[in-house]
Amino acid sequence: MSAKALSGVLSALLAVLAGCAGGQSQPQNTPPVPALMVPERETGAIAVEPGRKMTVRLETRRSAGYRWALASSGDALEQLGEPFYAEERIPGGDGAEYWSFLARRPGKQDLHFEYRRPWEKEKPPARTATYTINVGEQR
């Protein structure tokens, strides 16, 4: 392959990889901002900057049929895909669900999670977790 053809292939590859960045811009020469990890026990108000990813970790016993369901209001956050389940060695559970969100615009959004078996819709949830997310102005 000639140097000119190789240069064209590399340029195209770099353009594709740049497009995979998800549209989130970050100032040059700054380290990436890590996702904000929110454990289940940390309920209440949480401040997040616009453009920052946050992940809520909720313990679960999938072997007993339980799942977390989200009831949310507001448009400050965008859910990033489906929740991810990971087996973990934790007392009283067999894993955790990870729910990821992106802080899109300034505002307040409530995240209310209910822990229940999908076929027991008439029963109250076994547990709940509620977070108030305040997406602030970017500085």
C-alpha positions as MATLAB code, in Angstrom:
seq = 'MSAKALSGVLSALLAVLAGCAGGQSQPQNTPPVPALMVPERETGAIAVEPGRKMTVRLETRRSAGYRWALASSGDALEQLGEPFYAEERIPGGDGAEYWSFLARRPGKQDLHFEYRRPWEKEKPPARTATYTINVGEQR';
ca = [
       0.000    0.000    0.000;
       1.376    3.413   -0.932;
       2.092    6.062    1.682;
      -0.650    8.276    0.229;
      -3.260    5.471    0.436;
      -2.151    4.581    3.970;
      -2.438    8.225    4.999;
      -6.001    8.322    3.620;
      -6.964    5.153    5.487;
      -5.508    6.480    8.755;
      -7.320    9.816    8.303;
     -10.623    8.016    7.759;
     -10.021    5.807   10.801;
      -9.268    8.830   12.998;
     -12.461   10.544   11.782;
     -14.505    7.447   12.679;
     -12.897    7.192   16.117;
     -13.499   10.880   16.775;
     -17.170   10.319   15.978;
     -17.310    7.581   18.621;
     -16.635   10.115   21.353;
     -20.376   10.549   21.850;
     -20.536   14.234   20.997;
     -19.299   15.324   24.413;
     -16.582   17.907   24.071;
     -13.935   18.408   26.720;
     -11.343   21.168   26.924;
      -8.027   20.171   25.415;
      -5.244   19.036   27.720;
      -7.589   18.224   30.598;
      -8.035   14.797   32.162;
     -11.380   13.078   31.499;
     -14.098   13.725   34.063;
     -14.939   10.406   35.739;
     -18.532    9.254   36.064;
     -20.167   10.111   39.343;
     -20.920    6.827   41.158;
     -23.986    6.994   43.395;
     -24.469    4.082   45.831;
     -27.960    2.976   46.852;
     -27.557    4.246   50.410;
     -26.757    7.791   49.256;
     -30.320    9.000   48.776;
     -31.305   12.645   48.758;
     -30.128   15.603   46.674;
     -27.102   15.189   44.413;
     -25.453   17.979   42.390;
     -24.132   17.183   38.917;
     -22.572   19.410   36.268;
     -24.043   19.441   32.736;
     -22.224   16.987   30.474;
     -21.214   14.694   33.330;
     -22.152   11.019   33.411;
     -23.556    9.571   36.612;
     -24.187    5.950   37.499;
     -26.519    4.727   40.232;
     -25.594    1.365   41.814;
     -28.496   -0.627   43.279;
     -28.011   -3.984   45.039;
     -30.283   -6.763   43.784;
     -31.128  -10.433   44.274;
     -31.905  -11.557   40.757;
     -31.883  -15.165   41.905;
     -35.052  -14.331   43.882;
     -36.651  -12.669   40.837;
     -36.249   -9.052   41.917;
     -35.478   -6.191   39.525;
     -35.303   -2.420   39.847;
     -37.759   -0.287   37.872;
     -37.385    3.443   37.253;
     -40.147    6.039   37.532;
     -38.651    9.411   36.638;
     -39.794   12.955   36.019;
     -37.922   15.784   34.340;
     -35.658   16.178   31.352;
     -32.352   17.255   32.915;
     -30.993   13.686   32.641;
     -30.855   11.261   29.745;
     -30.749    7.546   30.528;
     -27.819    5.891   28.762;
     -29.078    2.542   27.548;
     -30.464   -0.262   29.657;
     -29.256   -0.963   33.193;
     -26.256   -3.263   33.474;
     -26.291   -6.191   35.906;
     -23.094   -7.504   37.500;
     -22.715  -10.428   39.874;
     -20.933   -9.386   43.042;
     -20.145  -10.996   46.339;
     -22.213   -8.816   48.654;
     -23.970   -9.798   51.894;
     -27.696  -10.399   51.379;
     -27.525  -10.107   47.603;
     -26.073  -11.631   44.533;
     -25.242   -8.587   42.458;
     -26.017   -5.017   41.532;
     -27.742   -3.105   38.765;
     -25.973   -0.068   37.356;
     -28.156    2.675   35.861;
     -26.263    5.327   33.867;
     -27.427    8.822   33.016;
     -25.982   11.891   31.324;
     -26.671   15.338   32.768;
     -27.994   17.091   29.660;
     -29.308   20.472   30.802;
     -29.634   22.559   33.957;
     -32.630   21.657   36.078;
     -33.942   19.270   38.700;
     -34.976   15.668   38.120;
     -36.244   13.048   40.539;
     -35.167    9.450   40.064;
     -37.447    7.052   41.911;
     -36.532    3.365   41.763;
     -38.808    0.513   42.891;
     -37.448   -2.952   43.712;
     -39.971   -5.661   42.921;
     -40.668   -8.873   41.099;
     -42.102   -8.069   37.657;
     -45.036  -10.480   38.083;
     -46.076   -8.975   41.459;
     -47.427   -5.685   40.137;
     -50.214   -5.524   42.742;
     -47.830   -5.773   45.706;
     -45.953   -2.766   47.077;
     -42.247   -2.677   46.208;
     -39.883   -4.533   48.526;
     -37.608   -1.446   48.581;
     -37.420    1.992   47.051;
     -34.608    4.441   46.401;
     -35.202    8.083   45.508;
     -32.661   10.660   44.381;
     -33.150   14.324   43.531;
     -30.601   15.300   40.903;
     -29.758   18.978   40.547;
     -27.985   19.655   37.273;
     -26.285   23.016   37.758;
     -24.991   25.625   35.376;
     -21.673   24.737   33.780;
     -18.890   26.976   35.073;
];
